[in-house]
Amino acid sequence: MPSGAGLGFRRALVGAFDEADLSTVGFMELAPENWIGVGGALKKQLRRYTERFPFVCHGLSLSLGSPSPLDEELVRAVGRFLDEHQISLYSEHLSYCSDEGHLYDLLPIPFTAEAVRYVAARIRRVQDILGRRIAVENVSYYASLGGELSEADFVKAVLQEADCELLLDVNNVYVNSVNHRYDPREFIAAMPGERLAYYHIAGHYDEAPDLLVDTHGSAVKREVWGLLDYAYGRFGTRPTLLERDFNFPPMSELLAEIGEIRALQTRHAPREACHAS
């Protein structure tokens, strides 16, 4: 099982991983779509790391909210990949990215009761095929679709209806709180802590004082560290993944951020969570 502070397994970083001291890294995460069917030297490279570290899989293209039929062939391929590499946890985005073809973006689902039922049914089907619970991630979005529910109530309703777990992306909470003008701590406090599987943190870009863009291309900002600290205080520590998808810095900088996660986890480790739900 994953624990501690984790790093995303990116092909562009493997060479740096080979040279670095990764003793402070507790687990790694990959997108299964980028590795399913890969063979030869790349597969051997991956196997070296899946035998060394616990891994989680974070999907990119299942498109849980899509109007198109669920890609059950992909789900089964993911299941085989999880079994092959003995990966215990699979997560996906609470969004959609396809409609008769891939849209190459993660688009928000309307916050309605009908959408809750629709998406939850698709999540339950994924879980039935895999024979395990999955985690879904709260996503960043830039246009408010309106609807009957708040973002927090929508996420909670999907988790309850689908009986799945939560991947809480702290950076997405902060980005959305600025862009859509709500209190990020209230959002986190509203989440069901008993369903919390792990956290994501990442960097974002300040386009304007009232417009932040979730990029995963820079260091984690002070406000996001503060929000992670708050989440740990609220729910206790969980495995926490540092996302970095491009504009990669030297490994020393990534490992310094891993050190910040570990320091927060150490500080909160003796404490009981203030609220478990």
N, C-alpha and C positions, 0 to 999 in steps of 0.2 A: 504494500500500500504506500502511496506517496506520503511524505511528511516533510516538514521544514520549509525551506525556500527552494523554488524551482526555476529552471531556465527553459525557454523554448528551444527545441532541437531544430535548427535551421541548417540547410546544406551549406550555406555561406559561412557558417560558424564552425563546421566540423574540424577544419584544419586548426583553428584557434583552440578548440576544445582539446585536440590531441596534444597541444603544447602546454596547456594550462594545468594548474593545480585546482581540481574541481572538488576537493574534499569538503568544501562548505555547501555544495549543491546537493539537496536532498532528493530531488526528482527532476524529470524532464517531461516536456509535453510536445506532441507533434500533431500535425494535421494528417489524418490517415489517407485522405485523397492524394496527398503528395508522395505517399510511400507504397500504397497498395499496388501490387504488380511489379514493383521495382526489383530487379535482379542483379546478378553480377557483383561488382565491387561495391556498388552503393548499398546493396542488401547486406553484404558482409560488414560494411561500415556501420549500418544501423544496428545489426545484431550485436556488434561489440558493445554498443551503448545500452541496448535493452537488456543485455545480460549483466551490465554493471550498475544501472540505475533503475529504480521504479519509474514507469512511464504512465502518463495519462494521454488519452486521445481527445483532441478538440476539433470537431468537424467544421467544415466550411461550406458544404453544399447540399446538406440534407433538405434545407428549405422547408422547415416545419410549418410555416404559415402560407405556403404557396397554394394557389387554386389548382395547380396541376397535381396529378396523382402522386402519392408518396413513392419515392424511388426505393422499392423494397429490395431490388438487386444490389443497390449500394449498401443498404443496411446489412444484408447478408455478407457482403464482402468485408464490411467493417467488422462484423462478428468473427469471421475467420481470421482477420488480422489481429484482433484482440486476443484470440486464443493462441495464435502462433507465437505472439510475443509476450504472452502471459500478462496482459495489461488489464487492470481491474476496473478502470473508470473511463467512460466515454461521455463527452459533453457536446452540446450543440448550441447554436444561437437561437434565441427566441425572436425569430425574424423570418423573412423569406428572401430568396435570391434567384428565383426562377419562375417562369411562366411561359411554357412552350420554348424553352431555351434559357440558358443562364444569363442573368442580368448584371453579373460582376459587381454587385454591391449588396450589402445587407440592409434590407428595407424593413421599416417597422410594421407591425401588425396593428390594425385598429383596436383600440381599447374598449371592446364591447363584449357583452355576455355571449353573443353568438360566436365571436372569434375565440373566446375561452373554450367553449365546447368543441369547436372545430380543431383547434391546435392540440388540445388535451387528448382528443381521440387519436390524433396522429402520433403523439408521443407515446400513448399507451400501446399502439400498434408496434412502434419501434421497440419498446421494451418487451413486448410479447415475442417478437422475432429474435431478439438478442438473449432473452431469458435473464435479463438483469435490468435494474433501474439505471436511467441515465440522468445527467444533470443538464439543465438549460441555463443559459447565460442571459442576463439583462443586457440589452444592447444600447449603443448610442444612436440617436436619431436627431434629425435637424429640421423636420417639418412636423408640427403637431397635427395628428389626424383627427383630433377631437375624440368623441366617443362617450360612453356611459360611465367609464371607470377612470380613476387616476392610474398613472403608470404603476405605482406600487400595488394598488389593489388588483390590477390586471395580472401582474407577475404572481402575486399570492394566489389568485384564483386558479391560474394555470397549474401551479405547483400542486395545489390541493386536488383539483379535478383529475390531473394526470397521475398523481401519486409518484412524482419524480423528485429529484434533488435540485439544488440551486448551485450554480457557479456564479458567485457574486463578483462582478467586475467593478471594483471600487473606482477606477478611473472613469468608467462609463457613467457611474452615479454622479461623480463630480461634474463631468462635461454636461450631462443632461440638466443638472441642477442650475448651472449658469445659463445654458441656452433656453431653458424652459421655466426658469425662475421659481425653483422650489428649494426647500432646505434639505441638503443631502443627508444630514444626520437623521432627520425624520424619516427619510426613505429607508435608510439602513435599519433604523430601529423597528420599522414596520415589517421587515423580512422575517420569515419563520426560521429561527436559528437552528431548529432541529433538523431542517432539510439542507443545511449549508454543507456542501461537500468540500469546496475549496474556493480560493480567491484568485482574481487576476488584478495586477496593477500594471500600469504602463504610463508612457509619456503622452502628452497632447500638444497641439499647436494653438497659440492664442492668436486667432485671426482678428479679433476685436475684443474690447472689454466684455461684450455680451454675446460673443460667438467663439466657442472653442471647438476644435476639430480633433477627434480621436485618431491619432496617426500611428502610434506605436513606433515612432521614429526618433524619440528623444528621451532624455532622462526623466524619471518620475519627478513631478513637481511637489513642492513643499505642501500645498493644500491636500494633495492626494495621500502623501505620507500621513498627514494629520487625520485624514478620514479612515485610513487603514488602522491607525492607532485607536480611533474611536470604535471601529468594528471589533477589533480584538477585545477591547474593554467591554463591549456589549455581549459578545457571543463566545469569548475565549478564542484562542488561536486555532487556525486551520492551515493546512498546506496552502502556500501562497506562491503564485507563478508570476515571475517578471516577464512581461511580453516585450519583445523588441523584434520588429519585422524588417527593418531596413535602416540605412544610415548607422551601421554598426560601429560602435566605439571600440577602443582597445579592450581586451578581456578584463584588464584591471578595473576598468570603470563598471563593467557589468557585475563583476564580482564584488565591487564596493557596494553596489545596490543590493546584491544578495546579502551582504553583511548587514545592511540596514534592516532588511526584513528579519534576519535572524536576531538582531538586537531587540527589535520590537517584540518578537516572539518570546525571547528570554525574559524580557521585562514583564510580560503578561502571563507567563507560564504558571506562576504560583497562584494566580487569581482565579477564583470561580467567575464564570460569566455572570454579568449582572442580571440578564434575562435570557433564558434558554429558548424563548419562543416569542 
